[in-house]
Structure formats: C-alpha cells, structure tokens
Amino acid sequence: MKRAFKYLFVQKNKMIIGYIAKIVGTIVELFIPWIMARILDEVVPGMKENGQVRPLIIWGVLLVTCAVSARFLNVFANRRAAWVSMDAMRRLRFELFEKIMTLSGKKTDEFGIPSLVSRLTSDSYNIHTCFNIFQRMGVRALFILVGGLIMASTLDRTLTLTLLATIPFVFGIVIFVSLKGIPLYAKVQTSVDEMVRVMREDVSGIRVIKALSKENYEKNRFEKANTDTVNNDLKASGVMALSSPLISLCLNLGLVLVIIVGAYRVNSGEVLPGTIVAFLTYFTMILNAVIAVTRIFVNFSKGSASAKRIWLVMDAPDDLKVEEFDGKAPANAPRIEFRNVSFTYGDVNDDIEDKYVLRNVSFTLNADESLGIIGATGSGKTTILNLLMRYYDCQSGEVLIDGRNVKTYPVKELRQKFGTAFQNNIIFADSIEENISFGRDLPHEDIEKASRSASAYEFIMGKDGGFEHEAAIKGADFSGGQKQRLYVARALAGNPEILILDDSS
C-alpha cells in the first residue's frame, strides 16, 4: 500500500492545502464545546446577576461563527480530497492498463483475463476508496482524538482519565480485527476473479449456450461462483464488522463511567453543569473519531489486499526483452524462417511427451510468396502466428524475419510489419472508418481501397452514413461474413509487409 500512496503525493500541494483546511476546521470545531461551557457556566449566570445581554450575544456570535467556519472548511477539504483521490486513481489505473497492454501472452495466461479485469476495476476502486477516506478522515480523526482529549483535560482531569481508560481497549480491537481482515479480503478478490471469469464466458458464449439449451447449467455454474463470492465477502465483512459494536461497547461503558463520576463531582460542587455538557460533547466527538479510525482500518485492509494484487501485475517481469542485434542480417535471406522451433504453452519442466504444440518445426517463406497452413484443431496453426508476432517466445529454435531473429526487434517495430485478421477479432463501438483505421490515421483513400479489396465496400455503403456508420458493440449489427471482411480490410489498410489471415475468410 505504501507504493500506492506515492500516487497521492504527486498532488502534494493540493493535499497540503486540503490538510490545512481540514486541520483549521477541526481545531475550530474543537472550541465549540468549550464555548458552550463558558456560556452555560459563566455568561448565563452573569447575565442573571447584572442583566447585561451583550456578553451572551458576543459569545453566541462566536459560537455560530465557529460552527459555520468549521463546516465550510471541512466541505472544502473533502472536495479537495475527492479530487486528489480521483486524480491519483486515474494515473494508477492508466499505468496498470498500460502494463496489461505490454504483458506477454504467457503472463496474460498466468493472470487470466477475468483477474486482470477485476484488478483494473474492483481492486482499483478499493484503493480509490482508501485514498479518499484516508484524506477525509485520517487527519480529522487524529486531531479530534488528540485535540478532544486535550480540550477535555482543560475542563476536568478526573473525567479525562476516566475516558482515557477505554482507549487502549479500543485500539486493541482495531488492530486485532484489521490483521484478521486483510487475508480475508484477498480471498474475496480471488473469488471475484472467478465470478468475472464465469460471467465473461457466459456472456461471450451466450449464443452457444442457447443453441445447446444449457441455460440452466450455466445458471447453476454462475450461482456457485456468485455464492462463493458472497460467502467469502460475508466472512470478511463479518470479521471487520466486529470492530464497530465492540468499540461502541467499550466507549459506551466509558460514557457510563464518565456520567457516574461527573454526577458525583457536580453534586459535590467540584464541577459545573456546563462543563459536564461540554465534556459529554467532547466524548461524543472522540467516539465518532474512533469510529472513523475503524472505518479507515477497514478500508485500509481492503486497499492493502487490492494493492498487493495490482502490484503483482505491475511488477511482472518483462519476458519479451529485446536482444542485441549485431546488424549483420544475411543477404537474400527468406522473409520468414522457422528453424527447429519447439513450443509449449505449459511448463517446460513438465515431463510429458506430447506437451509440445510444435516440435522441431522448420520452414521458409520468401518475399512475394504465400503459405497456407492446414491442420486439425490444436495442431499449432495459430501458435505459429503467435510466435511470428512474438506474443510468445519459443522454448527452442529460432523464428526469423529477413534473416533477423524476432527477439532482436523492438516489439512495436516488429508488429508494425504485419497486417492481421485473427479468428477471434473484434469490432468496436465506433465508426466503420475508425474500425478499419484503428487509430492509425490512415487516409480515407487507403481505407476505401482496402474495403474494396476485402469485398466490404458494397455493404459498407449500404449502411446509413457509409463509412461514418456507428457499429454496434462487438459488431452486433453485422453478419458474421461482414465482420470477417471488415477484419480483412483492417489488415490490408496499412499496406503491411506481411499479411496474416487466421481463419478469417
């Protein structure tokens, strides 16, 4: 969590302004009970004796001024805290997304798409909540707790010592519950990953599910994942929920003691009634501050569990490092060459004879040549493309382009050589033109030419708006064949050196 807080400190100037406003507002608020005690114990009795109303008006105006100022400063500080938290979370979420985009196929498989989605959404939300509460309540709770005890001690030290006797029990409860809660919240997020995975599979494969009449089967599968998530959340929340009633019990017992001791001291004339009223107000403020501390610990527990999950992704090693190239590619080298390439998606240390998807594969492809690869499902056709574009690295052998190992190309430079139409492609909820251009700022002439080459031009022009037609999410308003032709148009539009068509036609 310490690393996550660094994102807050980027806006330290705004944080400092917010903290100053929060501190000043809290200090002003701490004087309100003290002013009330002076009004009840000194101003009102004095008014009865001499009949002067002016002191009451002055103290009343001061009381109202403090109340309004404290409220204004706290609102200002809370808004500033919300802005700083959102900005910090925006930057952290962007860096996490950027890291996910650079993960190799192997690392993506290890984490799993559903887990990456939940880390980018629910985990980042937990950290955002922790940031927000830390700024809004952290300083205020500390100053109310310490300042309330100091102000209360100026009223009556005996009552203050009675109050202090309850504080160690309160913090003992907070620490114990927090230590128990952090591992439980980590388990909750793991079950959320599983629920998201099932949900994602079901939504993506809804047509297959309906075609096979397996709605009830998938409902039961989702219900199990959903129930596991709820049960883990209830267990974690149940442990964390112990803190509030136990703390309230301790503080209410302390309040009873304060009232009993205060009653004896008022009866003996050692303390005035206004002082008791002010002391009880301080006690309530301290009670709320301690409850705020428990909320901070609860959210810190969630945030810590989420931060650990996020930093597992952020610290994932780059296993697609660019190797040094000596600049001596052989003349007249084939455009593409595989030399004794072997590859497995599993652990290379597994002693399984048929673990390799590819074993000692070799072939060459010269410029201006085409190669069609035919084979059964799982025979390694897509794997060859994954190795060629370096989504994965082979365990042995070499993959070369223009006589140069793909490992020596910067990843961006390597992939710019290709135009791809994969079997699992996607249409985005954007214009047809942007779906083909895909952020490459291609001239309209190139896009139109590519669409004609892919036999997509006619149906594009048949849509309202033509190339400006807004596609539905995942291209739901296109037939399967139309989507395939848009994929091919996208691959052709950039005039690639190498064209890859993976079950796309």
SVG drawing of the C-alpha trace seen along z (x, -y; Angstrom):
<svg xmlns="http://www.w3.org/2000/svg" viewBox="-33 -45 60 84">
<polyline fill="none" stroke="black" stroke-width="0.4" points="0.0,0.0 3.0,-2.3 3.7,-2.3 0.1,-3.2 0.2,-6.2 3.0,-7.7 0.4,-8.4 -1.3,-10.7 1.8,-12.6 2.2,-13.7 -0.5,-16.3 1.1,-17.1 0.5,-20.9 -3.2,-20.3 -3.1,-17.7 -1.3,-20.2 -4.0,-22.9 -6.7,-20.4 -5.0,-19.2 -4.5,-22.8 -8.2,-23.5 -9.1,-20.2 -6.9,-20.9 -8.1,-24.5 -11.7,-23.4 -11.2,-20.6 -9.4,-22.9 -12.2,-25.5 -14.8,-22.7 -13.0,-21.6 -13.6,-25.0 -17.4,-24.8 -18.0,-22.7 -15.5,-24.8 -17.5,-28.0 -20.8,-26.3 -19.3,-25.5 -18.4,-29.2 -21.8,-30.3 -23.6,-27.9 -21.3,-28.3 -20.2,-32.0 -22.2,-34.1 -25.7,-33.0 -25.2,-33.2 -23.5,-36.6 -26.5,-37.8 -28.9,-36.9 -26.8,-38.9 -26.1,-42.1 -28.8,-41.9 -26.3,-42.5 -27.2,-40.7 -24.2,-41.9 -21.8,-39.1 -24.3,-36.5 -24.6,-38.0 -20.9,-38.1 -20.3,-34.6 -23.3,-33.4 -22.0,-35.1 -18.6,-33.5 -20.3,-30.1 -22.1,-30.4 -19.0,-31.7 -17.0,-28.7 -19.8,-26.3 -20.1,-27.8 -16.4,-28.2 -15.8,-24.6 -18.4,-23.3 -17.2,-25.4 -13.5,-24.3 -14.5,-20.7 -16.6,-20.7 -13.7,-22.5 -11.2,-19.9 -13.4,-17.0 -13.9,-18.2 -10.2,-18.7 -9.6,-15.2 -12.0,-13.7 -10.3,-15.5 -6.8,-14.4 -8.0,-10.8 -9.6,-10.6 -6.6,-12.1 -4.3,-9.6 -6.5,-6.7 -6.7,-7.9 -2.9,-7.7 -2.6,-4.4 -5.4,-2.8 -3.8,-4.1 -0.3,-2.7 -1.9,0.6 -3.8,0.7 -0.5,-0.3 1.3,2.6 -1.5,5.1 -1.2,4.0 2.5,4.9 2.2,8.3 3.3,11.2 0.8,14.0 2.4,16.2 1.9,13.6 -1.6,12.8 -2.5,16.5 -0.9,16.8 -3.0,13.9 -6.1,14.7 -8.3,12.1 -11.0,12.0 -8.5,11.4 -6.9,8.6 -10.3,7.0 -11.2,7.2 -7.8,5.8 -8.4,2.9 -11.9,2.3 -12.8,3.5 -9.3,3.6 -8.6,0.0 -11.9,-1.1 -10.9,0.3 -7.7,-1.7 -9.6,-4.8 -11.9,-4.5 -8.9,-4.0 -7.3,-7.2 -10.4,-9.2 -11.2,-8.1 -7.5,-8.5 -7.6,-12.1 -11.0,-13.0 -10.9,-11.2 -7.3,-10.5 -6.2,-13.9 -9.6,-14.9 -9.9,-11.7 -6.3,-12.2 -6.9,-15.9 -10.3,-15.2 -8.9,-12.3 -5.9,-14.1 -7.4,-17.6 -10.6,-16.4 -8.6,-14.8 -6.5,-18.0 -9.6,-20.2 -11.4,-17.8 -8.4,-17.8 -8.7,-21.6 -12.3,-21.1 -11.7,-18.2 -8.7,-16.0 -10.5,-13.3 -13.2,-12.8 -10.4,-12.8 -8.6,-10.0 -11.8,-8.0 -12.2,-8.5 -8.6,-7.6 -9.0,-4.2 -11.2,-3.0 -8.8,-4.0 -6.3,-1.1 -9.1,1.5 -10.5,-0.3 -7.2,-0.3 -6.5,3.3 -9.8,4.3 -9.0,2.2 -5.5,3.8 -6.8,7.4 -9.7,7.1 -7.5,5.5 -4.9,8.2 -7.6,10.8 -9.4,8.9 -6.6,8.3 -6.1,12.0 -9.9,12.5 -10.3,9.6 -7.6,11.0 -9.6,14.2 -12.7,12.2 -11.0,10.6 -9.8,14.1 -13.4,15.3 -14.5,12.1 -12.0,13.1 -13.6,16.5 -17.1,15.0 -16.0,12.5 -14.4,15.4 -17.7,17.4 -19.7,14.3 -17.4,13.3 -17.5,16.8 -21.3,17.0 -21.9,13.5 -19.4,14.2 -20.8,17.6 -24.5,16.8 -25.4,18.0 -23.8,21.4 -25.4,21.7 -28.9,21.0 -28.2,23.3 -27.4,26.2 -30.2,25.3 -27.7,25.1 -29.1,22.0 -29.9,23.9 -26.4,25.5 -24.8,22.1 -27.1,20.5 -26.0,23.2 -22.3,22.6 -22.7,18.9 -24.7,19.3 -21.9,21.4 -19.3,18.7 -21.6,16.0 -22.4,17.8 -18.7,18.4 -18.1,14.7 -20.9,13.7 -19.8,16.3 -16.2,15.0 -17.4,11.4 -19.7,12.2 -16.9,13.9 -14.5,10.9 -17.2,8.4 -18.3,10.3 -14.9,10.2 -14.5,6.5 -18.0,5.8 -16.9,6.9 -15.0,3.7 -17.9,1.3 -20.1,3.0 -17.1,3.9 -15.7,0.4 -19.1,-1.1 -19.5,1.2 -16.1,0.0 -16.9,-3.6 -20.4,-3.4 -19.1,-1.8 -16.6,-4.6 -19.5,-7.1 -21.4,-5.5 -18.4,-5.8 -18.0,-9.5 -21.6,-10.2 -21.4,-8.5 -18.2,-10.2 -19.4,-13.5 -22.7,-13.3 -20.7,-12.8 -18.5,-15.8 -21.4,-18.0 -23.2,-17.0 -20.1,-17.8 -19.7,-21.2 -16.3,-20.4 -17.6,-20.7 -20.3,-23.0 -23.1,-21.6 -21.9,-23.4 -18.6,-21.6 -20.3,-18.2 -22.3,-19.2 -19.1,-20.2 -17.3,-17.1 -20.0,-14.8 -19.9,-16.7 -16.1,-16.0 -16.8,-12.4 -19.2,-12.1 -16.7,-13.7 -14.0,-11.3 -16.3,-8.4 -17.0,-9.5 -13.3,-9.9 -12.5,-6.4 -15.3,-5.0 -13.8,-6.9 -10.4,-5.3 -12.1,-1.9 -13.5,-2.8 -10.0,-3.8 -8.6,-0.5 -11.4,1.4 -10.9,-0.4 -7.1,-0.1 -7.5,3.7 -9.4,3.8 -7.0,1.4 -3.9,3.4 -5.3,6.6 -6.1,5.0 -2.8,3.1 -0.9,6.5 -2.9,7.9 -2.3,4.8 1.4,4.8 1.7,8.4 0.8,7.3 2.9,4.1 6.0,6.0 5.5,8.8 8.9,9.3 9.2,8.4 9.7,11.8 9.8,10.3 13.0,8.4 14.7,7.2 18.0,9.0 21.0,7.2 21.3,7.3 24.7,7.2 23.4,5.6 24.6,8.4 21.5,10.0 22.5,12.3 21.8,11.1 18.9,12.6 17.5,14.1 14.0,15.5 11.2,13.1 10.1,15.6 12.1,18.6 11.4,21.1 14.5,23.1 13.8,26.2 11.1,24.4 9.6,26.2 7.0,24.6 4.6,25.5 2.0,23.3 2.6,25.3 5.6,25.6 8.7,26.6 9.8,28.7 6.7,30.9 7.9,34.4 5.1,35.0 5.9,36.5 3.1,34.7 3.3,31.4 4.7,29.5 2.3,27.9 5.1,27.5 8.2,29.7 11.2,29.1 9.2,27.1 11.2,25.7 10.1,23.8 11.0,20.7 8.8,18.2 10.3,15.8 9.1,12.3 6.1,12.3 5.2,15.8 2.1,17.1 1.9,20.0 -1.3,21.8 -1.2,23.9 -3.8,26.6 -4.3,28.9 -6.6,30.2 -7.8,28.1 -5.0,27.7 -2.3,28.6 -0.5,25.3 -1.6,23.1 -2.4,20.1 0.6,20.9 2.9,20.3 1.4,16.8 1.8,16.1 5.5,16.9 5.9,15.0 4.5,11.8 6.2,12.6 3.2,12.9 5.1,15.8 8.8,16.9 9.6,20.4 11.4,22.8 14.0,23.8 14.9,22.9 14.6,19.6 12.0,17.5 13.5,15.1 12.2,12.2 14.5,11.1 17.3,13.2 16.9,11.5 15.7,13.2 12.3,11.7 13.8,11.3 16.1,8.6 13.3,6.4 11.6,3.9 8.1,5.3 6.3,2.2 8.6,2.2 8.1,6.0 4.3,5.9 4.1,2.9 5.3,5.2 2.1,7.3 -1.5,6.8 -3.5,9.3 -7.0,10.7 -7.3,13.2 -10.1,15.7 -11.1,14.0 -11.1,10.4 -13.4,7.6 -15.5,4.8 -15.5,1.7 -18.5,-0.6 -17.2,-3.2 -17.5,-4.3 -16.7,-1.8 -13.8,-4.0 -12.3,-4.1 -12.7,-0.4 -10.6,0.1 -8.1,-2.7 -7.9,-1.7 -6.1,-4.8 -3.5,-4.7 -4.7,-8.0 -4.9,-6.3 -6.0,-8.3 -9.6,-7.7 -8.4,-6.6 -6.4,-3.7 -9.4,-2.7 -11.7,-2.7 -9.2,-0.7 -8.7,1.9 -12.5,2.2 -12.9,2.9 -10.1,5.5 -11.8,7.2 -15.2,7.1 -16.6,5.0 -17.2,1.7 -20.7,2.6 -22.3,3.5 -20.5,0.6 -22.1,-1.9 -25.4,-0.2 -25.3,-1.3 -26.7,-4.6 -23.8,-7.0 -21.5,-4.6 -18.0,-4.7 -19.3,-7.0 -21.9,-4.4 -21.5,-3.7 -21.1,0.0 -22.9,1.7 -20.9,3.2 -18.9,6.2 -20.4,5.5 -23.8,6.9 -25.4,5.1 -23.1,7.0 -23.4,10.6 -20.5,13.0 -19.3,12.7 -19.5,8.9 -17.4,8.8 -14.8,11.1 -14.5,8.8 -14.0,5.8 -11.2,7.7 -9.5,8.3 -10.0,4.6 -8.4,3.6 -5.4,5.9 -5.0,4.6 -5.4,0.8 -2.0,0.2 -0.2,1.7 1.7,4.3 4.8,6.1 3.4,9.4 -0.3,10.3 -1.7,12.8 -5.2,14.3 -6.1,16.7 -9.4,18.5 -10.7,15.1 -12.1,16.0"/>
</svg>
